[in-house]
Amino acid sequence: MKALVVDTPTDSSIEQLKISDVPVPQPNDDEVLVKVHAAGLNPVDYKIVESGVDAWTYPHTLGLDVAGEIVSLGKNVTKWQVGDRVSGHSDLTKNGCFAEYVAVPTYELAEIPATVTYTTAASFLCGALTAYQAVERKANFATVRTVLIHAGAGGVGSIAIQLAKRHGCKVFTTVSSSKRKYVEQLAPDVIIDYQTENVTQRLKELTNGLGVDLIIDTVGKREAEKDLQRLAYNGRLVTIVDVPSITDMPMFAQGLGMDVVNLGGAHLSGNQYQQMDLGRMNAEMLQLVANGEVKALGIDVLPFEQIIEGLKMVKNHQVIGKVVVKMD
């Protein structure tokens, strides 16, 4: 089968990737073999090429977000059937889905509703499930009235805005000037242009000096440290990229809380319940999509032969929305 591979351990750039012929994988006892119809591209895909992964054997097939059709079953698999339409977010230490076929554990899978295409399903995995975990698993909305979501035009932020709005919260988001029009489609209550506005001062004005009840940070450690100072009493920070230092932060005095999202870490956790939650969150997310409650506003669809160009687009920030490659 054809697959996008990192050929050797010394290959560490997108330019060194190759589309090669590799054997069709065989599913183990608790896996299924999926014929790939569509695969989503994410920043993590090129980042792990550049950093390398110790567990890889070579050639290593890339790809985390798969949507396709089950074509064979491991001997312990009873829940799924050949022909089922499924999607899943996979383990980056294993051979992935930028290929014609991929073997995946059943715990990560969800059935794709009949009204949802393979392309759409592939676009609602890594970023969308990270947003879902941040909003629906980590946050507690019992006393949350205001939410700040950074990078509202991104793959995580654009979904998190929609999910937070479903909870009836007032949603603020940060964007660059060039992406404002895109984010306006998501109907956040306030858009803050971080290039021209003082985010901290703007939030004080918007909350009458109280601070924000919930912040979802998709930027990094330094921004997350600023976010801790932007929180209201009993506020909570959910951080996705890195963990801020809490030195000199009034965590106890202000009753502050912090959660960390590491979506793919469930694969290596050894915790079966958390692994199975990947599939549960996927199913819940897809149902919201099928119901029209959450929407993908932009999907760039490329043929598999252009997948390297697609990864370059993602790395060079030339994408608003998602890039998905179709295998057929």
JOURMO-V301367 format. One line per field, one symbol per residue. ss: DSSP state (a for helix, b for strand, c for the rest). psi: psi as a letter, one per 20 degrees, with the letter a starting at -180 (. if undefined). burial: 1 if it has 16 or more other ideal C-beta (glycine too) atoms within 10 Angstrom, else 0. A space follows every 50 residues. Layout:
# JOURMO-V301367
ss: ???
psi: ???
burial: ???
This chain:
# JOURMO-V301367
ss: cbbbbbcccccccaaacbbbbcccccccccbbbbbbbbbbbcaaaaaaaa accccccccbbcccbbbbbbbbbcccccccccccbbbbbcccccccccbc bbbbbaaacbbccccccaaaaaaccaaaaaaaaaaaaaccaaaccbbbbc ccccccaaaaaaaaaacccbbbbbbcaaaaaaaacccccbbbbcccccaa aaaaaacccccbbbbbbcccaaaaaaaaaabbbbbbbbbccccccccccc ccccccbbbbccaaaaaaaccaaaaaaaaaaaaaaaaaaaccccccccbb bbbaaaaaaaaaaaaccccccbbbbbcc
psi: qqqpqogriipkqhhiqqorprqpqpqahkrqppophqpqqqhhghhhgh hqphiqrqqpprphoqpappiqqqiiphhqqpipprqqprpiirpbjmrh qqpqqhhiqqppqhiprgggghilefgghggggggiggqojhkphqppoq miirhgghghghghhhjjqppqqqrrhijggghhhilqhpppoihiqogg hhhgghjkihrphppopjgagghhhhhhiiqrpjrppophgrpqpjpjpl gghikqqpqppngihhhjhjohghghhghghgggghhhghijhpqphpoo pqqhijhghghhgghjkjpocqppqpi.
burial: 10111100001001001000010010100011111111111111110110 00000100111111111111011100100100011111111101111111 11111111111100010111111111111111111101101001011111 11111111111111100011111110001001100101001101000010 01100110001111111110001110110111001111111001000010 00010111101011011000000010111011001101110001010011 0101001101101110001111111110
